[in-house]
Amino acid sequence: MVWEWIVKFFGYFKNGTSVSSFSDGLGEGSFGWRHFIWMFLVIALAIGGYLYFKKYPKREKAIVLTLVISMFLVRFFHQTLRASIGVETPWTMAFPFHMCTVLTFLLPLTIVFNWKAIKTPVYVLSIMGGIITVLLGGYFSDRFLTFWALEGMAAHTLLIVVPIYEAASGKFEFNLKESWKVIPGILVLMGWATLANYVFFPNMGANYMYLVTNELPFGNQQNFFFFYMLIFALFFGLIYGIPLLLQTLAANRLNGKPKETISA
């Protein structure tokens, strides 16, 4: 019984010509109770971690390095495994082409090697991609959650919370003057995904970054890219607007304090 559970939890299985992890199709889908729990946990980790590392900034480095290095190693192992056992056909499709998959590798490297020049686009796009994935909740089509489903959930959670922890410890700032760097960042990722869709894997149904076929629950095949741009603009505004609002409120609170008087 225990061995069967382990095999289901970690294993990949051949189904005809395809290879995939265990799936029972019995899940409640998006916006079920497990999806809401995940969203709540992400919010709690983001707020709780921000407050903790704001108070103890020196503890952030070791914890964040452990988290991102672990994410990188597990992701690297998983993508290599998928390539070697035939999950990805051809095996080169195991290379990262989706935005979030690219960032699960790029975010750890940026932190470990302190690549200051690309911190802004990497951190901001990590948050964007992570939030969109959490909101869509595509991990709950099965009742039984495999290790790889949980790994995907953990990776997208880290894409959101790690940049927030870096900001809390003073290593990064959501500076509006630097925000322009996010635009060339997303364009580079879109260009990389487009190469995969039309050059590396033509006529194979590739849809990296969902640039070929609409994956939104609204819109159609003619106007979906317009909605992509609206979603990007919305998250861009929130990511930079919320810190600016908090800074403004904090400044007003300090300015509103009565000045101390010295009595004779």
LOLOZA-851971 format. One line per 5 residues: number of its first residue (from 1); their letters; for each residue x, y, z negated of N, C-alpha, C. Coordinates in steps of 0.2 Angstrom, whole numbers. Atoms other than C-alpha are relative to their C-alpha. Last residue first. Example, Ala and Ser with C-alpha at 12.3 -4.5 7.8 and 13.67 -1.06 7.14 Angstrom:
<recs>
2	SA	-4,-6,1,68,-5,-36,-4,5,-3 | 4,-6,0,62,-22,-39,4,6,0
</recs>
This chain:
<recs>
264	ASITE	-5,-4,4,55,373,-154,1,-4,-7 | 2,-4,6,46,360,-144,5,3,-4 | -5,1,5,53,354,-127,-3,5,-6 | -2,-7,3,40,351,-114,4,-1,-6 | -1,1,7,38,335,-103,2,7,-3
259	KPKGN	-7,-1,2,31,338,-86,0,0,-8 | -1,-6,3,13,331,-83,8,0,-2 | -1,1,7,13,316,-71,2,7,-3 | 6,-2,4,5,320,-54,1,0,-8 | 0,-7,0,22,320,-45,-6,3,-4
254	LRNAA	-5,-3,3,25,303,-50,-1,7,-1 | 1,1,7,8,297,-46,5,3,-4 | 5,-4,3,9,305,-29,-1,-1,-7 | -2,-7,0,25,297,-25,-5,5,-3 | -5,0,6,19,280,-30,2,7,-1
249	LTQLL	4,0,6,3,283,-19,5,0,-6 | 3,-6,1,14,288,-4,-4,0,-7 | -6,-5,2,26,273,-6,-4,7,-1 | -3,1,7,11,262,-7,5,5,-2 | 6,-2,4,3,269,9,2,-1,-7
244	LPIGY	0,-7,0,20,268,18,-6,3,-4 | -6,-3,4,22,250,13,0,8,0 | 1,2,7,4,246,19,6,3,-4 | 4,-5,3,6,256,36,-1,-1,-8 | -3,-6,2,21,247,42,-4,5,-4
239	ILGFF	-7,2,2,15,229,42,3,7,-2 | 0,2,7,-3,235,44,7,-1,-3 | 3,-5,4,0,245,60,0,-2,-8 | -6,-5,0,11,232,68,-2,5,-5 | -5,2,5,-3,219,63,6,5,0
234	LAFIL	3,0,7,-16,229,72,5,-2,-5 | 1,-7,3,-5,233,87,-3,0,-7 | -7,-2,1,0,215,90,-1,7,-3 | -2,3,6,-19,210,89,7,2,-3 | 3,-3,6,-23,223,101,1,-3,-6
229	MYFFF	-3,-6,1,-10,217,113,-3,4,-6 | -7,1,3,-15,199,112,3,7,-2 | 1,2,7,-33,205,115,6,-1,-3 | 2,-6,3,-27,213,132,-2,-1,-8 | -7,-4,1,-18,197,136,-2,7,-3
224	FNQQN	-3,2,7,-35,188,134,6,3,-2 | -1,-5,4,-44,198,148,4,-2,-7 | -2,-6,-3,-44,187,163,2,5,-5 | -6,0,-3,-44,170,155,2,6,4 | 0,5,-5,-58,174,143,7,0,4
219	GFPLE	-3,-2,-6,-60,183,126,0,-6,6 | 4,-5,-4,-64,175,110,4,2,6 | 7,2,0,-58,160,100,-5,5,3 | 5,-3,5,-41,164,106,-7,-3,0 | 1,5,5,-30,151,115,-4,4,-6
214	NTVLY	2,-3,6,-30,159,132,-2,-5,-6 | 7,2,2,-20,150,144,-2,3,-6 | 3,2,-6,-3,156,152,-8,-1,-1 | 0,-5,-5,4,167,139,-3,-2,6 | 7,-1,-2,0,156,124,-1,5,5
209	MYNAG	2,-6,2,17,159,116,-7,1,3 | -4,-3,6,22,144,126,-2,7,-1 | 3,-6,2,9,137,137,3,3,-6 | -3,-4,6,17,123,147,-4,7,-1 | 5,-2,5,5,113,158,3,4,-6
204	MNPFF	1,5,5,18,104,167,-5,2,-5 | 5,5,-2,17,113,184,0,-6,-5 | 6,-2,-4,33,122,180,-4,-6,2 | 5,5,0,44,117,165,-6,2,5 | -3,6,3,60,127,165,-5,-6,1
199	VYNAL	-6,2,-3,54,140,177,3,-6,-2 | 0,0,-7,36,145,174,7,-2,4 | 6,2,-3,32,141,156,0,-1,8 | 2,7,2,49,140,149,-6,-2,4 | -5,4,-4,55,156,158,-2,-7,-1
194	TAWGM	2,0,-7,39,164,152,5,-4,4 | 6,4,-1,43,159,134,-2,-1,7 | -2,7,1,60,167,135,-5,-5,0 | -4,2,-6,53,183,142,2,-7,0 | 5,1,-6,39,184,129,4,-3,6
189	LVLIG	3,6,2,53,182,115,-5,-2,6 | -5,5,-1,63,196,123,-3,-7,-1 | -1,0,-8,48,207,125,5,-6,1 | 6,4,-2,43,204,106,1,-1,8 | -1,6,3,61,210,101,-6,-5,3
184	PIVKW	-5,4,-4,61,224,113,0,-7,-2 | 2,0,-7,45,231,104,5,-4,5 | 5,5,-1,50,227,87,-2,-1,7 | -3,6,-1,65,238,88,-4,-6,1 | -1,1,-7,54,253,89,3,-6,2
179	SEKLN	6,5,-2,50,250,70,0,-1,8 | -3,6,-3,67,257,65,-5,-4,4 | -4,-2,-5,60,275,62,4,-6,3 | 4,-1,-6,45,267,53,5,3,5 | -1,-7,-2,57,259,40,-3,2,7
174	FEFKG	5,-1,-6,50,243,33,0,7,2 | 5,-6,0,65,242,22,-4,0,6 | 3,-2,-6,77,227,19,-5,5,-1 | -5,2,-5,90,221,6,-3,2,7 | -4,-6,-3,81,231,-8,5,-2,6
169	SAAEY	-7,0,3,76,215,-18,4,6,3 | 1,-1,7,57,218,-14,7,1,-3 | 2,-7,1,61,220,5,0,2,-8 | -6,-4,-1,70,204,5,-1,7,-1 | -5,1,5,56,195,-4,6,4,1
164	IPVVI	2,-4,5,44,202,9,4,0,-6 | -2,-7,-1,55,196,23,-3,4,-6 | -7,-2,0,54,179,15,2,7,1 | -2,-2,7,35,178,11,8,2,0 | 4,-6,3,28,178,29,4,3,-6
159	LLTHA	-1,-6,-5,40,167,39,-3,6,-3 | -7,-3,1,41,156,23,1,6,5 | 1,-3,6,22,152,24,7,4,-1 | 4,-7,-1,24,148,42,-1,4,-6 | -4,-4,-4,38,135,37,-3,7,2
154	AMGEL	-5,-3,4,28,128,23,4,5,4 | 3,-5,4,13,125,34,5,4,-4 | 3,-6,-4,23,117,47,-3,5,-4 | -6,-4,-2,32,106,34,-2,6,4 | -2,-4,6,15,101,27,6,4,2
149	AWFTL	5,-5,0,9,95,45,2,5,-6 | -2,-5,-5,26,86,47,-5,6,0 | -6,-4,2,24,77,30,1,6,5 | -6,3,-1,7,71,36,5,5,-3 | -5,-5,-2,-10,78,30,7,-3,0
144	FRDSF	-7,2,2,-23,65,30,5,5,2 | 0,0,8,-40,73,32,6,-2,-3 | -1,7,3,-35,78,50,-2,0,-8 | 5,5,-4,-41,93,60,0,-7,-3 | 5,3,4,-34,104,46,-5,-4,4
139	YGGLL	-3,6,3,-17,110,52,-5,-4,-3 | 1,5,-4,-24,124,64,3,-7,-2 | 0,6,4,-27,137,51,-1,-7,4 | 3,5,-5,-30,151,63,-1,-6,-3 | 7,-2,-1,-27,164,49,-4,-5,4
134	VTIIG	4,1,6,-11,155,43,-7,2,1 | 1,7,1,-5,155,61,-4,-2,-6 | 4,3,-5,-8,173,64,-1,-7,-1 | 7,-2,2,0,178,47,-5,-3,5 | 2,4,6,16,168,51,-7,1,-2
129	GMISL	1,7,-2,18,175,68,-3,-4,-5 | 5,0,-5,16,193,62,-2,-7,2 | 6,-2,4,27,191,47,-6,-1,4 | 1,6,5,41,183,57,-7,0,-4 | 3,5,-4,39,197,70,-2,-7,-4
124	VYVPT	7,-3,-2,42,210,57,-3,-6,4 | 5,0,6,57,201,50,-7,1,1 | 1,7,3,65,196,66,-4,0,-6 | 4,4,-4,62,213,74,-1,-7,-2 | 6,-3,0,69,223,59,-5,-4,5
119	KIAKW	4,1,6,83,212,55,-7,2,1 | 7,3,-2,90,212,73,-4,-2,-6 | 3,-3,-6,105,224,71,-7,-3,2 | 4,-6,2,108,219,52,-4,3,7 | 0,-3,-7,113,201,57,-4,7,-1
114	NFVIT	1,-7,1,117,196,39,0,4,6 | -6,-4,-3,125,180,43,-1,7,0 | -7,3,2,114,169,31,6,5,3 | -2,-1,7,99,181,33,7,-3,-2 | -1,-7,1,99,182,52,1,2,-7
109	LPLLF	-7,-2,-3,103,163,54,1,8,-2 | -6,2,5,88,159,42,7,2,3 | 0,-3,7,76,170,52,5,-2,-4 | -3,-6,0,82,164,69,0,4,-6 | -7,1,-1,78,146,67,4,7,-1
104	TLVTC	-2,5,6,60,147,60,8,-1,0 | -1,-3,6,59,162,72,2,-4,-6 | -7,-4,-1,61,152,88,2,4,-7 | -5,5,1,47,140,81,7,4,1 | -1,2,7,36,155,77,5,-5,0
99	MHFPF	-3,-5,4,38,163,94,1,-2,-7 | 5,-4,3,35,147,104,3,5,-5 | 3,-5,-5,50,142,115,-5,4,-3 | 5,-5,2,61,132,103,-2,5,5 | -4,-6,2,70,117,111,-6,5,-2
94	AMTWP	-1,0,7,60,101,110,3,7,-2 | 5,-4,2,54,104,128,0,0,-8 | -2,-7,0,71,98,133,-6,4,-3 | -3,-1,7,66,80,129,2,7,-1 | -7,2,2,55,80,144,2,2,-6
89	TEVGI	-2,3,-6,43,74,137,-1,6,6 | -1,-5,-5,43,79,119,2,-3,6 | 5,-5,2,37,66,107,-1,5,5 | 5,-1,-6,49,54,116,-7,4,-2 | 4,6,0,59,47,101,-6,1,5
84	SARLT	-4,6,-1,75,58,104,-5,-6,0 | -4,1,-6,67,74,107,2,-7,1 | 5,0,-6,54,73,93,3,-1,7 | 4,6,0,68,68,81,-5,0,6 | -4,5,-2,79,83,86,-3,-7,1
79	QHFFR	0,-1,-7,65,95,83,4,-5,4 | 6,2,-3,62,87,66,0,1,8 | 1,8,0,80,87,61,-6,-2,4 | -5,3,-4,82,105,66,0,-7,1 | 3,-1,-6,66,110,57,5,-3,6
74	VLFMS	5,5,-2,72,101,42,-3,2,7 | -2,7,0,89,110,42,-6,-5,2 | -4,1,-6,82,127,46,2,-7,1 | 4,0,-6,69,126,33,3,-1,6 | 4,7,0,81,120,19,-5,0,6
69	IVLTL	-5,5,-2,93,135,24,-4,-7,1 | 0,-1,-7,78,147,23,5,-5,3 | 6,1,-4,73,141,6,1,0,7 | 2,7,0,90,139,-2,-6,-1,4 | -4,4,-3,95,156,4,-1,-7,0
64	VIAKE	2,-1,-7,79,164,-2,5,-4,4 | 7,3,-1,82,157,-20,-2,0,8 | -1,8,1,101,161,-21,-7,-3,2 | -4,3,-5,98,179,-14,1,-7,0 | 3,1,-6,83,184,-24,4,-4,5
59	RKPYK	1,7,-1,90,182,-41,-3,-2,7 | -6,4,0,99,198,-41,-2,-7,1 | -3,0,-7,83,208,-37,6,-5,1 | -7,4,1,75,203,-54,3,-1,7 | -2,-1,7,60,216,-56,7,-4,-1
54	KFYLY	-1,-7,2,57,218,-38,3,2,-7 | -7,-2,-3,61,200,-35,1,8,-1 | -5,4,4,46,195,-47,7,3,2 | -1,-3,6,34,208,-40,6,-3,-4 | -2,-7,-1,37,203,-22,1,3,-7
49	GGIAL	-7,0,-1,36,184,-27,3,8,1 | -4,2,6,20,186,-35,7,1,1 | 1,-5,5,12,196,-21,4,-1,-6 | -3,-6,-2,19,185,-7,0,6,-5 | -8,0,-1,17,169,-16,3,7,2
44	AIVLF	-3,1,7,-1,173,-21,7,0,0 | 1,-7,3,-6,179,-4,3,0,-7 | -4,-5,-4,1,163,4,0,7,-3 | -7,2,3,-7,152,-10,5,5,4 | -1,-2,7,-24,160,-6,7,-1,-3
39	MWIFH	-1,-7,-1,-22,157,13,1,3,-7 | -6,-2,-3,-18,139,9,1,7,1 | -5,1,6,-33,137,-3,7,2,3 | 0,-5,4,-44,144,11,5,0,-6 | -2,-6,-4,-38,132,24,0,6,-5
34	RWGFS	-8,1,1,-40,117,11,3,6,4 | -3,-2,7,-58,123,8,7,-1,0 | 2,4,6,-63,124,26,3,1,-6 | 5,-4,5,-60,139,37,-4,-5,-4 | -2,-7,3,-51,129,51,-6,2,-4
29	GEGLG	-2,-5,-4,-55,110,53,2,7,-3 | 6,-5,-1,-65,99,42,2,6,4 | 0,-7,4,-53,85,44,-6,4,1 | 6,0,5,-58,67,50,0,7,-4 | 5,-4,-3,-47,67,66,-6,1,-4
24	DSFSS	6,4,1,-37,52,59,-6,4,3 | 6,-5,0,-20,58,65,-6,-4,0 | 7,3,1,-3,50,62,-5,5,0 | 0,2,8,12,58,70,-7,-2,-1 | 2,-6,5,13,58,89,0,-3,-7
19	VSTGN	-2,1,7,20,48,104,-2,6,-5 | -2,-5,4,12,47,121,2,-2,-7 | -6,-3,-3,11,34,135,3,6,-5 | 0,0,-7,-2,24,126,7,2,2 | 7,1,-2,-2,29,108,-1,1,8
14	KFYGF	1,0,-8,15,27,101,-7,-1,1 | 3,6,-2,17,31,82,-2,1,8 | 3,-2,-7,27,44,73,-2,-7,3 | -1,4,-6,30,41,54,-3,3,6 | -6,-2,-4,33,52,39,0,-2,7
9	FKVIW	-2,-7,1,16,52,30,6,2,4 | 5,-5,-2,8,37,38,3,7,-1 | 0,0,-7,24,26,35,-5,5,3 | -6,-3,-2,25,32,17,1,0,8 | 1,-8,0,6,28,15,7,3,2
4	EWVM	4,-2,-5,9,10,22,-1,8,0 | -4,-1,-7,24,8,11,-4,2,5 | -5,-5,1,14,12,-5,4,1,7 | 4,-6,0,0,0,0,4,6,0
</recs>
